[in-house]
Amino acid sequence: MRNFRSLVTAQLARIYLARVRRRGGGGSGETLLPDSLSMALRRDGLEPVADLDREREDAPVVRAARWFGVSAWLVTGYDEVKAVLAAAGAVSNDYSRLVERAGLDAGTNPGGLGFSDPPDHTRLRRLLTPEFTMRRLGRLAPRIQEIVEGQLDAMAEHTGPVDLMRAFALPVPALTICELLGVPHANSPEFQRLSVAHFDVSGEPDDVLRAASTSLSHLMHLVREQRESPGDGLLGTLVREHGDEISDRELAGLADGVLTGGLETTASMLALGTVALLSNPVHLRLSQGEAGGPEVDRLVEELLRYLSVVQVAFPRFVRHDIDICGVTMKKGDVVVCSLSGANRDHSLGSGAQGFDPTRRASAHPSHLAFGHGIHRCIGAELARMELRIAYPALLRRFPAMRLAIEPHDIRFRKLSIVYGVEALPVFLR
């Protein structure tokens, strides 16, 4: 029993919300998450389940359950989620203490920006931020365009249905990350596999730990190659400019954060966004505008808000007793913030429950699809750039594209941290 509890704790440290899906044929669907928390990971198609909406309206901050011996809070309101994510001094993202408590090797802790607190987080983010400015990222735009067009050319050779997920949604961000990191495109298939494995919690509990170890091992190999011969990409630049300030393990952790934060999430946005756009001819026409134009920019922002593919923020651990919007959380409590719930809050204006790309984002508070506070996604502008290029190119090239299956037959992921589809068969013509 003790070993099992250690393994469960290690899972929590690695993937922040763990669960075990059905085993065999017709299992009970048991989960490590109580229903009061797992509702934040459940959806009905593209929509969060109705229970999550009701929870936000009735109690945007609620003590949901006792979880691993501590109180677990579910936060679903927009203002309340922002307050938690902004409280960096009162809540912690550092999972190293849990890893140590589980008696596991330090390699189990993924490190990187998402799983660290100041001052380590401050130091690492300071090193990484210059590489994610719009000026630096602008150099990637022509290559992203080439990557997108290359995938579209390959798709055009098919005469039957095409799996958009495998043919387009996954390769585009995978190849982009190869360009960003400055590693050969031959790593793209491995990056795709590792990224999916990071969020695939459908198997045995130790599968996730094995995926984390494999990913870090692969990235450590790439880091050592860059140490020997620094390239022009992100890894090579960090080695040249900050080689003595950052260890190989830290570099691998940062690369792992880029991989997990920028591949599966963007792939899910491309796939789910296409589903949303194909459902309405008006929205489809808007998506065929010029990349970088105001209509496409508004459409991308609305899709980011509406889909909220990262359904929950990294769980926070309360450092000391705090008050969040009139509710007191105790030291040691766990806080789970629902980004998909907060992004449907009425605070974002009328019609926030639905998808309306004609909404003017400037008229309402900004969405939380990329999080908030010091842990806001550092790659947000890269993701926007990819989406603004990819949607118009895809739907201009194949204006008659349609689903090859009925919408209710789409295989959406169940109880998933990053929401998405298993496959998306489409007819291109």
N, C-alpha and C positions, 0 to 999 in steps of 0.2 A: 504493500500500500504506500509505503514511504517513497519507493522508487517511482511509482505511478504519479504521486503528487509532485515529485521533482520534475518529472517529464512535462506534466501539465503546466507547471510554473515556467519552465523553459520555453514552452510554446507561447505562453502569454508574453514573455520577454521578446520573442522573436517576431511574432506576427500580430501582436497587440490584441486581436480578437480571434480566438481559435474555436474551432468546432469540429465535430465529427459528423459527416453526412451519413446517409443510409449505408449500411453494410449488407452485402449480399443482395438477394432479391426480396424486396418488400420488408425491409427492416423498419424499425420504429421511428427512424429519423431523429434519434436522440442528439442533443447538442450540449456542449459544455456551457453554452450561454442560456440563462433563463429566458423565458418568453418575453419578459418585460424589457430585456436588452436586445434580444435577437430581432425584434420588430424593426430596429434601425437598419437591418441588413436585408429585410424582405421587401419584395416589390410585386406589383401586379402589372406585368408588362413594363412600361416605362415609368409607371406611377408608384410612389411609395405606398405601402399598404394604408388603408383607411385608419387603422389603429394609431399609426404614427401621427397623422393629422389631428386625430381626436386628442392624443396625448399632448400635443403642442398647444392646442386650444384650452385644454383643461388645466394642465400643469406643465409649463415649459421647462421646469427643473423638478425632477422627481427622484426620490431615493428608490431605485428600481428593485434592488435585491441585495442579499448577502452573497458575495462572490469571492471565492477563495478566502473566506474568513473576514472580509472587510466589506464595508458598505460601498455599493456601486451606484453611481448617479447617472441618469440619462438626461441630457440637456438637448432640447429640441427647438427652443425659441431663438429667433435671430439675435436679439440683443443679448440674451443670456449666453449663447454660444460665443459671440464676440468677446464677452466679458471673461469667460474662461480662457479662451485662446490668447487673450491679451495679458493674462495674469501670470507672466513667466516667473515672477519672483515667488509666487505662492503655489504653483503647480510644477511638477517635474516631468520631463520626457526621458530621463536617464534610466535605462533598464539594466545597467551594469550591476546594481545591487541585487536585483532579482536573479540575475545569472549567477552571481556569487552565492546567493542563498541556496540556489538549486545545486551547488557543488559541481557546476559544469565548467569546462574549459572556457577561457575568456574569448576564444574564437566564436563561441555561440552568440555573443553580443554583436549585432550588425554594425554598430558604430555609425559614423556619418552624422549629418546634420539632424536628421529626424529623431535620433535616439540619444541626443546629448543635451546638456544644459550649459549655460555660461559657467565658467569662462571658456571651456573647450568649444562650445557651440559658437561663441563670438569669434574666437580665433579662426576656426575652420571656415565660417561664413565670410569672414573678411578676406581670406585667401581666394575663395570661390567667386565672390560677387562680381569682380571685374570681368570674369569670363562670361557673365550672363547679362551684361549691359546690352542695350539695343544696338549700339555701335558694333560691338564684337559679334553679336548674333546676326547682324545684317550681312556679314560676310558668308553666312551659311545659306541665306535665302536662295541664291542661284543653284546651289547644290541640292537643296530641298526640292526646288522646281524640277531639276533633272531627275531626282529620285522618283518623284511623283509621276512624271511623264514616262519614265522607264517602266514603272509598274503598270501604267495604263496601256502602254504598247504591248506588254506581255499579256494582259487581260484581253486585249482586242483580238488576239489569235484564237481565242476559245469560241466555239460555235454553240455549245450548250450552256447550262447554268454554271456560274462561277461562285466559289465561296469567297465573298468579299473580305471576310476576316483574314483568311490565309493569303489571298492574292494581293491585298491592298492595305487593309487596316493595320496588320502586324508588320509587314516589311517596311512601310514608310517610316515609322518612328524608329525601328531597329536600325535601318541604314543611316538615318539621321544621327542616332546616338554614336554609331561608328565614326561618322564624320566629326561630331563634336569632340569625342574622346581622342580622336586621332589614331584609330586602330584600323586594321584592314577590314574590308567588307566581308571577308571570309568569316568574321566573328558574328555576323548578323543572325544566322540560324541558331547559333548557340545562345546569343542574347535573347532571342525570342523564346527559346525553351526555358531559360533560366528565369525570365521575367514572369512567364505564366506560372512556373513552379513556385515562385515566391508567394503568389496569392492563391494557389490551389491548395485548399485545406480540406479536400474531399476524401483523402485517403487516411492512412494511419498517422497518428500524431508525430512519429519520428520522421515521416516523409518531409515535413517542412524543415526540420533541422538539417536533414540531409541536403535539401535544396539550398539552404543558406550556406552550408559548408562548401558545396560544389561551386556556388557562385563566387564566394570569396576566394577560393582556391584559383579559379579561372582568372579572376581579376588581379590577384597577386602576381600571377604569371605575366599579365600584360603590363603591370606596374614595373616589374623588374626589367622587362624589355625597354620600357621608356627610360628607366634609370640609365641603362647602358647607352641608349641612342634616342635622346628626346626628340619627338616630332613636333609638328606645328599645332597639334590639337590640345585639348584641355589638359590631359595628363602630362604631355611634354612641356607645356607652358608652366605648369605648377612645379615640375621637377627643375626646370631651368631657373625660375624666378624665386622659388621658395624651397629648394631641395633640402636645405638643412633645417627648415622649420617644420617639416612634415614627414612622418614615418611612412614606410611602405603600407603598413596596416591601415593608417589613416587615409592614405590615397586610395586604397582599395575600398575602404568604407565610403568615401565620397563617390567613387565610380559606381559602387553598388546603389547608392542613393539616386544617382542619375539614371541608372538602369531601371530600378524599381519605380522611381517617381515619374519617369518620362516615357516608358515604353508601353506597358500594359494599360496605363491610364489614357494615353493618347490613342492607342488602338481601340479601346472601348468607346472613346468619344467619336472616332471616325465611323465605327460600325453602328452605334446607337443613334448618332446624329443622322446617318443616312436613313435609318428606319423612320425617324421622326420626319425628315424632309419628304420622303416618298409618300407619306400619308396625306399630303396636302399640296395640290398643284401650285397654289400661290407661294407657299414656302419654297417649293422647288425652283420656281422662277427667281426668287430672291437669291438663292444659293448660287445661281449661275452668273452673278455679277463679277466685277473685276476684283481680284484679290487685293486687299488693302483699301477697297472702297468702303464708304460708310455703311452701305446696306449689308455687305458681307461681314463687316466688323460687328454690327449690331446683332446679326444672326448668330455669329459665333459666341458672343457674350450671352445671348439668351439660351443657346444650347448648353453652354457650360453651367448656367444657373439651373436650367430645367432638368438636365440629366444628372448633374452632380455624381459623376461616376465613382469618385471617392466618397463613399457613403458616410463614413465616420472619420473624424480626425484621430490621430494617434491618441490612445487613452492617456490621460494625465493622472499623476499621483500627487495627492495633496500634501504639501510640505508642512503646513501649519493650518490651524483653523482659519477659514476664510468665509466671507459673506458674499454670495453671488445673487444679486437681485433679490435680496431679502431672505435667502436660504443659507443656512450655515452648514458648511462641509467641514468634517473633522480631519485632522492629520491622519494620513494613511489611507484615506478613502480613494477610490478609483472613479474618475470622471470620464464618461463617454459622451462626446459631442456629435450629434447627428447633423452632418452638413446638408444632407438631402432634405431633412426636416426644416432646418433653418432657412434654406433657400426657397421654401414654399411659404414662408411666413408672410402675413399680410403687411408687415413692415416694408416689404419690397414693392408695395403698390398693388392696386387692384389687378386681378387676373393672374396673380403669382402662382395659382394652382395649375394654370395651363401653360401652353407654349405659344408665345406671340412674338415673333421676331421683329414686329413693327414697334414694339415697346422701346422707348428711348431710355437707355440705361442711366443717363445723366439725371433723369427725373427722380430716380429712386436710389436708395443706398446700394453700395456695391455688393455683389454676390460673394459667397464664401466658398466657391468651388475650389479655390487654391488655398483655403485656410485663412489665417489671420495672425497678426503678431509676429514675433521673431521667428516662428517656424513656418511662416507662409512659404509656399512652394517657390524655391529660388528659380525654377525653370518655367515659371508661368508664361513669360514672354516667348520662350521657345515653343511651348505648346500652342499658344495663340498663332504664332507664325506658321506652324505646320498646318493647323486647321484652316487658316485663312487661305492658304495655298491649295490644300488638298480638296476641300469641298467643291469650290468652283471648277477646278480642273476635272474632277471626277464626273460631275454632273453636266458639264459642257461637252465632255467627250462622249458620254453615254446619256443623252437627254431622255431616251425612252426606257432607261433602266427601270426594272420593277422587281419586286420580290418573286422568287421562284416557288415560294410556299405561302400558305395563308399566315397572316400575322400571328394567329394564336398557336401556330406550329413552330414558331421561333423558339429555339432552346436557350432561354436566358439562364444565367448562372443563379444558383439558389444560395441564399445566405452567404453572400460574397462581399468581401471588403471592397474590392473594386468591381462594380457591377458591369456586366457585359454579356456577350453571347458566346456560345460554344462554336457556332458557325452561322453564316448568313448567306445562304444561296440566293443568287439574283440572276435574272436574265438581263443581258446588257443591251439587247436590241428588241 
